[in-house]
C-alpha cells in the first residue's frame, strides 16, 4: 500500500553526531528502519533529496558529522517514523559508546 498523497508532510532536521558520518552502516540502519513503515521517506542534505528507503541513494548524500539531515515523511504512520528516526540519529546510529 502506498502512502496517501493527502496525508500531511511532516519534517524534522537532525544533526549527525557520530564522527564517521553517513557511511554504509548508518545508511542501512535508516533504510531498514524506514522499510518497517508504510510512510514515504525523503532524506535531504547539501541541497539534495533522496529516497530514505534506499541504502545506495542515502550514501550519495556524503553527509559528515555536524551536517544536518532533513527527514520528510508522508503517511499515516509518519509521526512514529519520525520519532524512531530521531532516536536513531541521536544515538549516533548506535555507533557511539
ABEGO torsion letter per residue (X at the ends): XBBBAABBBBBBBBBBABAAEBBAAAAAAAAAAAAABABBBBBBBGGBBBBAABAAAAAAAGBBBGBBBBBBBBEAAAAAAAAAAAAAAAAGGGABX
